[in-house]
Amino acid sequence: MESMTLAIVMSAASAVTGAIGRFQQGRQQRDLARYQAALARNNQTVAGYHADDALKRGETEEKQHRLRVEQLKGRQRSVQGGRGLLTDTGSNLHIVLDTAEQGEFDALTIRSNAARQAWAHRNEAANFGAEAGLLDAQARNAYADGLFGGVTSLLSGAGTVAEKWYQAKKADPDWQFGV
């Protein structure tokens, strides 16, 4: 009957090592998901910085463009005045007004482009935030799966051990474990 004792010990050992493996697998999957969630949160933060930067760069570029337009208008008036022309009437005025109008249109285009870039970065940040949330849930589920898998392995192993014990007792009512 020593073979029956050995079979029972091996079944119990198999159940324990299977449970430990499932526990460890669940922990490793949880840790990986947590790491990936942390990366996603970092990417979310960086995307937010990129959005802020796009707006600041757009604001700076818009100001610089408006300054260049004012300089161009000043040169236009200077040239007109240098030729002895009136700068505030007729076609001379229209040239300066057209420059101002086109300059304003370009400045607003710069602002709009910067806002679109910032919007894209904010959406990217939101996506990273959602990904982090999903990965956090995945981490919780992986850990729970490892726990349940480990418990299931132990319970299954206990059933196998009990069955072998029963078979040993049935074959020899005087049989005792380890004797």
Secondary structure, DSSP 4 states (H G I P E B T S, - for coil): -HHHHHHHHHHHHHHHHHHHHHHHHHHHHHHHHHHHHHHHHHHHHHHHHHHHHHHHHHHHHHHHHHHHHHHHHHHHHHHHHHTT--SSSHHHHHHHHHHHHHHHHHHHHHHHHHHHHHHHHHHHHHHHHHHHHHHHHHHHHHHHHHHHHHHHHHHHHHHHHHHHHHHHHHH-TT--TT-
